[in-house]
């Protein structure tokens, strides 16, 4: 059986895991030795650390969480995605109180896909700037 297209794997992750909160999809899409090279200092860099970001930080704070993929570029086993995480800030987010206003976090991710699973992740996002603008 052919391995899935790496772009399809990344799209599925964004749709089913980030948007949908599916633990089953998360487990199916994560390699056992996954490394998040963008984990904050002191935070776990394995799969469970990434799950915690979505389930204990973003999802409780952002209602109607959606991922808008603007573009994807694949080369070999790596997929670069420019996207935005959007929704409404209805819960506290990293010390910033809920304000009921729309929120938009711009993201650029690079994911290495191996055997149809996330093996490595690198990323940058505008979360700190977005939150700084709300707490000012």
TARAMO-V975230 format. One record per residue. N is the residue number from 1. SS is DSSP state (2 for helix, 1 for strand, 0 for the rest). PSI is psi as a letter, one per 40 degrees, with the letter a starting at -180 (* if undefined). NEAR is the number of other C-alpha atoms within 10 Angstrom. Layout:
n=(N	N)
ss=(SS	SS)
psi=(PSI	PSI)
near=(NEAR	NEAR)
This chain:
n=(1	2	3	4	5	6	7	8	9	10	11	12	13	14	15	16	17	18	19	20	21	22	23	24	25	26	27	28	29	30	31	32	33	34	35	36	37	38	39	40	41	42	43	44	45	46	47	48	49	50	51	52	53	54	55	56	57	58	59	60	61	62	63	64	65	66	67	68	69	70	71	72	73	74	75	76	77	78	79	80	81	82	83	84	85	86	87	88	89	90	91	92	93	94	95	96	97	98	99	100	101	102	103	104	105	106	107	108	109	110	111	112	113	114	115	116	117	118	119	120	121	122	123	124	125	126	127	128	129	130	131	132	133	134	135	136)
ss=(0	0	0	0	0	2	2	2	2	2	2	2	2	2	2	2	2	2	2	0	0	0	2	2	2	2	2	2	2	1	1	1	1	1	1	1	0	0	0	0	0	0	0	0	0	0	2	2	2	2	2	2	2	2	2	2	2	2	2	2	2	1	1	1	1	1	1	1	1	1	1	1	1	1	1	0	0	1	1	1	1	1	1	1	1	1	1	1	1	0	0	0	1	0	0	1	0	0	0	0	0	1	1	1	1	1	1	1	1	1	1	1	1	1	0	0	1	1	1	1	1	1	1	1	1	0	2	2	2	2	2	2	2	2	2	0)
psi=(h	i	i	i	h	d	d	d	d	d	d	d	d	d	d	d	d	d	d	e	f	h	d	d	d	d	d	d	e	h	i	d	f	i	h	h	e	e	i	i	h	e	i	h	e	a	d	d	d	d	d	d	d	d	d	e	c	d	d	d	d	h	i	f	h	i	h	h	h	d	i	i	h	h	h	b	e	h	h	h	h	h	i	h	h	i	a	h	g	e	i	i	h	f	e	h	i	i	e	e	i	i	i	h	h	h	i	h	i	h	h	h	h	h	f	e	i	h	d	i	h	i	i	i	i	e	d	d	d	d	d	d	d	d	e	*)
near=(3	6	10	13	13	23	21	12	19	25	15	16	22	20	18	16	20	22	19	15	18	15	14	10	15	22	15	13	21	21	19	12	10	20	21	20	12	15	17	10	7	6	11	14	18	19	20	13	16	19	17	13	13	16	17	11	15	19	21	15	22	23	17	14	21	18	19	17	16	9	10	16	11	15	10	8	15	21	20	20	21	18	20	19	21	19	20	18	24	18	19	15	18	12	9	14	15	15	13	13	11	13	21	19	17	17	18	17	19	19	23	23	25	18	14	21	23	26	22	22	21	15	16	12	16	14	17	10	10	14	17	11	9	13	9	5)
